[in-house]
Amino acid sequence: MTAGMDSPPDTGPVGASLTEGLAALLARSVDARLPERVVLHVLDWVGCAIIGATTPPGRIVAAWGARLGKGDCHAIGVGRLDAASAAFVNGAYGNVLEMDDIHRTSILHPGPVVIPAALAAADRQAASACEFLDAVVRGYEAVIRVGRSVGPGHYRHWHNTSTCGPFGAAAAVASLLRLGRAQTVSALGNAGTQSSGPWQCRLEGVMSKQLHTAAAARAGLTAADLAALGFTGPARILEGPLGFFAATCPDPDPGAVLADPDAPWLILETSFKPWPACRHAHPTIDATLAVRDRVPIGAIDRIVVTTYADAVTYCDSPAPATPLEAKFSLQHCVASVLLDGPPDLTAFEPPALARTDIGAIRRRVSLAAGDPYVSAYPRHYGAEVSVQLTDGRTIRATVADALGDPENPMSPQAIEAKARMLMRAAGLEAGRIDAIVDHVRALAGGGALSDLTALLP
């Protein structure tokens, strides 16, 4: 597709609407030093997606994809599909195990939406590695800027990754299609008009959360493809009287969309997740790891976790019955870590949930929201774990920033090790894992994207 090459001239003042201002901001050149960082996010997503495809919701999505007609784009676990279907299928996988990357102040996961959309569009048009990586950077920028503007009231009822995700997917595909500014505005506008994702699924233990990321990836790609053909979209989709903010955001911060236009690309603020649990549980996991070696398990009287309010709201589950509930349970995370150390994938599986020793400690855990963690959130995700012993002593540890955040980063080696672990758990043989890692890393130097997609399961 050669869309965008014959686009009409841009009209209207730059910044006349938030979306027009965002389109102008996205047109910046991407720093030539960024590819080494971007490939870490791609590698992180590849590991999460490959194992996500082996889970029950992943297998269902793959079975659905297998019913579709063939196309030019690789879909993990399916084969080659048309771009929109590949974006949807791949978009369903990356968030399943709760190990995907996250941006704190926007409270969303860019990778599982932006990367599948960019990969599908790049695969379809045989884009270069540079074009693909630049598109990922712009996609992250758009979804984060919109996400940080929606306000805390939005997050109470709406899944930010789902509602803001289409903006990021559209920006990434618009970059690959080389859309002019007016077309990019239409792509973003029509991405926003497809925003969806209420949180009810979180209360019922169903699979809808994977539909959220899948639909967001496809919606953004479709919006950009239509814009390339001249299909127009609302320039004031965010701030208009019947727009996104008015419909879904009781306390938006519209200025956050275009704030700090000369700041480094926001992908650099995006965090990596070392543990297979909700990100709100990670500070508590880290603090528990810090006290573990000093706690005599048989002498625990009670445990108090103090953290920020959203962590308590979303992760208060004293008796989780499913793996998903366990991933959103501070009580389970504390008990599992005290007994077994750093949590791996098995820590949240049914055998662990049924263990009487874990259950006994879970019942001793109480949660509280308090400072300094409440006032620092969402710029910092912190927690304190205080273990009170039967002899009256208290053993305490605090964490100001979760492992994987910019202030407490994972090393590139640790990110690679995580991706390798996930691919091994998915059943890939060592030689294939080595080749996938090598080809992802090669993208930073211009390696062929087709060499990577040919290796994906």
Long-range contacts (C-beta under 8 A, 24 or more apart in sequence): 1-124, 1-125, 1-177, 1-225, 1-228, 3-177, 3-178, 3-179, 3-225, 3-228, 3-229, 4-174, 4-177, 4-178, 4-179, 4-180, 4-183, 4-228, 5-178, 7-179, 7-180, 7-182, 7-183, 7-228, 8-180, 8-182, 9-180, 9-182, 10-180, 10-181, 10-182, 11-182, 12-182, 12-235, 14-181, 15-258, 16-235, 17-185, 17-235, 17-236, 17-238, 17-239, 18-236, 18-238, 18-239, 18-254, 18-257, 18-258, 19-185, 19-188, 19-189, 19-192, 19-234, 19-235, 19-236, 19-237, 19-238, 20-181, 20-185, 20-235, 21-257, 21-258, 22-142, 22-145, 22-146, 22-171, 22-188, 22-257, 22-258, 23-181, 23-184, 23-185, 23-188, 24-181, 25-141, 25-145, 25-258, 25-261, 26-138, 26-141, 26-142, 26-171, 26-174, 26-175, 26-184, 27-181, 27-184, 30-133, 30-134, 30-137, 30-138, 30-265, 31-264, 31-265, 34-133, 34-137, 34-265, 34-267, 34-268, 35-129, 35-130, 35-133, 35-443, 35-444, 35-445, 36-444, 37-267, 37-268, 38-133, 38-136, 38-137, 38-267, 38-444, 39-133, 39-440, 39-441, 39-443, 39-444, 40-272, 40-412, 40-415, 40-416, 41-101, 41-110, 41-111, 41-115, 41-136, 41-140, 41-267, 41-270, 42-115, 42-133, 42-136, 42-440, 42-443, 43-415, 43-416, 43-419, 43-437, 43-440, 43-441, 44-100, 44-101, 44-111, 44-272, 44-415, 44-418, 44-419, 45-94, 45-100, 45-101, 45-111, 45-112, 45-115, 45-116, 46-419, 46-423, 46-436, 46-440, 46-456, 47-99, 47-418, 47-419, 47-420, 47-421, 47-422, 47-423, 48-93, 48-94, 48-95, 48-96, 48-97, 48-99, 48-100, 48-111, 48-112, 48-422, 49-76, 49-90, 49-93, 49-94, 49-112, 49-116, 50-76, 50-93, 50-422, 50-423, 50-426, 50-428, 50-456, 50-457, 51-96, 51-97, 51-422, 51-423, 51-425, 51-426, 52-92, 52-93, 52-94, 52-95, 52-96, 52-97, 52-210, 53-77, 53-93, 53-426, 53-457, 54-426, 54-427, 55-96, 55-97, 56-207, 57-92, 57-96, 57-207, 57-210, 58-92, 58-93, 58-96, 58-210, 60-207, 61-88, 61-89, 61-92, 61-93, 61-210, 61-214, 62-89, 64-89, 65-89, 71-124, 72-123, 72-124, 73-119, 73-120, 73-123, 73-124, 74-119, 74-123, 74-453, 74-454, 74-456, 76-456, 76-457, 77-457, 83-120, 83-121, 83-123, 83-124, 83-221, 83-225, 84-120, 84-218, 84-221, 84-222, 84-225, 85-218, 86-116, 86-119, 86-120, 86-123, 87-116, 87-117, 87-119, 87-120, 87-121, 87-169, 87-214, 87-217, 87-218, 87-221, 88-116, 88-214, 88-215, 88-217, 88-218, 89-214, 90-115, 90-116, 90-119, 90-120, 90-217, 91-116, 91-117, 91-213, 91-214, 91-215, 91-216, 91-217, 91-218, 92-210, 92-211, 92-213, 92-214, 93-210, 94-213, 95-161, 95-209, 95-210, 95-212, 95-213, 96-210, 97-276, 97-345, 97-422, 98-273, 98-276, 98-277, 98-278, 98-279, 98-327, 99-273, 99-275, 99-276, 99-418, 99-422, 100-273, 101-270, 101-271, 101-272, 101-273, 102-270, 102-271, 102-273, 102-279, 103-140, 103-144, 103-147, 103-148, 103-266, 103-269, 103-270, 103-271, 104-269, 104-271, 104-378, 104-379, 104-380, 104-381, 104-405, 105-147, 105-148, 105-269, 105-378, 105-379, 106-143, 106-144, 106-145, 106-146, 106-147, 106-148, 106-150, 106-160, 106-164, 107-147, 107-155, 107-160, 107-310, 107-378, 108-143, 108-144, 108-147, 108-160, 108-161, 108-164, 108-165, 109-161, 109-213, 110-139, 110-140, 110-143, 110-144, 110-161, 110-168, 110-267, 110-270, 111-270, 112-161, 112-213, 112-217, 113-139, 113-143, 113-161, 113-165, 113-166, 113-168, 113-169, 113-213, 113-216, 113-217, 113-220, 114-139, 114-140, 114-143, 114-165, 114-168, 114-169, 114-172, 114-217, 115-139, 116-169, 116-217, 117-168, 117-169, 117-170, 117-172, 117-173, 117-217, 117-218, 117-220, 117-221, 118-169, 118-172, 118-173, 118-175, 118-176, 119-449, 119-453, 120-217, 120-221, 121-172, 121-173, 121-176, 121-177, 121-221, 121-224, 122-176, 122-449, 123-449, 123-450, 123-453, 125-176, 125-177, 126-450, 127-176, 127-449, 128-446, 128-449, 129-442, 129-443, 129-444, 129-445, 129-446, 129-447, 129-448, 129-449, 130-446, 131-175, 131-176, 132-176, 132-443, 132-449, 133-443, 133-444, 134-175, 135-172, 135-173, 135-175, 135-176, 136-172, 136-267, 137-265, 137-267, 138-171, 138-172, 138-174, 138-175, 139-168, 139-169, 139-171, 139-172, 139-175, 139-220, 140-168, 140-265, 140-266, 140-267, 140-270, 141-168, 141-171, 141-265, 141-266, 141-267, 142-167, 142-168, 142-170, 142-171, 142-172, 142-188, 143-167, 143-168, 143-169, 143-171, 144-168, 144-266, 144-267, 144-269, 144-270, 145-256, 145-257, 145-258, 145-266, 146-192, 146-238, 146-257, 148-253, 148-256, 149-238, 149-245, 149-252, 149-253, 149-254, 149-255, 149-256, 149-257, 150-245, 150-248, 150-249, 150-252, 150-253, 151-249, 151-250, 151-251, 151-252, 151-253, 152-251, 153-249, 153-250, 153-251, 154-248, 154-249, 154-250, 154-251, 154-252, 155-310, 156-199, 157-198, 157-199, 157-248, 158-197, 158-198, 158-199, 158-248, 159-197, 159-198, 159-199, 159-201, 159-202, 159-209, 159-212, 161-197, 161-212, 161-213, 161-216, 162-195, 162-196, 162-197, 162-212, 162-213, 162-215, 162-216, 163-195, 163-196, 163-197, 163-216, 163-244, 163-248, 164-195, 165-212, 165-213, 165-216, 165-217, 165-219, 165-220, 166-191, 166-192, 166-194, 166-195, 166-216, 166-219, 166-220, 166-223, 167-191, 167-192, 167-220, 168-216, 168-220, 169-216, 169-217, 169-218, 169-219, 169-220, 169-221, 169-223, 169-224, 170-219, 170-220, 170-221, 170-223, 170-224, 170-227, 171-220, 172-220, 173-220, 173-221, 173-224, 173-225, 174-224, 174-227, 177-224, 177-225, 177-228, 179-224, 179-227, 179-228, 183-227, 183-228, 183-230, 184-227, 185-233, 185-235, 186-223, 186-226, 186-227, 186-231, 186-232, 186-233, 187-220, 187-223, 187-224, 187-226, 187-227, 187-228, 187-233, 188-223, 188-233, 188-237, 189-223, 189-232, 189-233, 189-234, 189-235, 189-237, 190-223, 190-226, 190-227, 190-231, 190-233, 190-234, 191-219, 191-220, 191-223, 191-224, 191-233, 192-233, 192-234, 192-237, 192-238, 192-243, 192-244, 193-233, 193-234, 193-237, 194-219, 194-222, 194-223, 195-219, 195-244, 195-248, 202-314, 202-328, 205-321, 205-322, 205-324, 205-325, 268-406, 269-406, 271-402, 271-404, 271-405, 271-406, 272-404, 272-409, 272-410, 272-415, 272-418, 273-404, 274-342, 274-403, 274-404, 274-410, 274-414, 274-418, 275-342, 275-343, 276-327, 276-343, 276-344, 276-345, 276-347, 276-348, 277-326, 277-327, 277-328, 277-333, 277-343, 277-348, 278-314, 278-315, 278-327, 278-328, 279-381, 279-402, 280-307, 280-310, 280-311, 280-314, 280-315, 280-328, 280-381, 281-311, 281-315, 281-327, 281-328, 281-329, 281-330, 281-333, 282-381, 282-402, 282-403, 282-404, 283-307, 283-311, 283-373, 283-381, 283-382, 283-383, 283-399, 283-401, 283-402, 284-311, 284-315, 284-330, 284-333, 284-334, 284-383, 284-385, 285-333, 285-337, 285-343, 286-383, 286-399, 286-402, 286-403, 287-383, 287-384, 287-385, 287-397, 287-398, 287-399, 288-333, 288-334, 288-337, 288-338, 288-385, 288-397, 289-337, 289-341, 289-342, 290-385, 290-397, 290-399, 291-385, 291-387, 291-395, 291-396, 291-397, 292-337, 292-338, 292-341, 294-395, 295-338, 295-387, 295-389, 295-395, 296-389, 297-338, 297-339, 297-361, 299-389, 299-390, 299-391, 300-338, 300-361, 300-364, 300-387, 300-388, 300-389, 300-390, 301-364, 301-388, 301-389, 301-390, 302-364, 302-365, 302-366, 302-388, 303-334, 303-361, 303-364, 303-365, 303-366, 303-385, 303-386, 303-387, 303-388, 304-365, 304-366, 304-367, 304-368, 304-385, 304-386, 304-388, 305-330, 305-334, 305-365, 305-366, 305-367, 305-368, 305-383, 305-384, 305-385, 305-386, 306-367, 306-368, 306-369, 306-370, 306-373, 306-383, 306-384, 306-386, 307-367, 307-368, 307-369, 307-370, 307-373, 307-382, 307-383, 307-384, 308-369, 308-373, 308-374, 308-376, 308-377, 308-378, 308-381, 308-382, 308-383, 309-369, 309-374, 309-377, 310-377, 310-378, 311-369, 311-373, 311-381, 311-383, 312-367, 312-368, 312-369, 316-367, 318-362, 318-363, 318-365, 319-359, 319-362, 320-353, 321-353, 322-353, 323-348, 323-349, 323-350, 323-353, 326-352, 326-353, 329-362, 330-365, 330-367, 331-362, 331-363, 331-365, 331-367, 332-358, 332-362, 334-361, 334-362, 334-365, 334-385, 335-359, 335-360, 335-361, 335-362, 335-365, 344-421, 345-425, 372-400, 376-400, 380-405, 380-407, 381-405, 426-457, 428-457
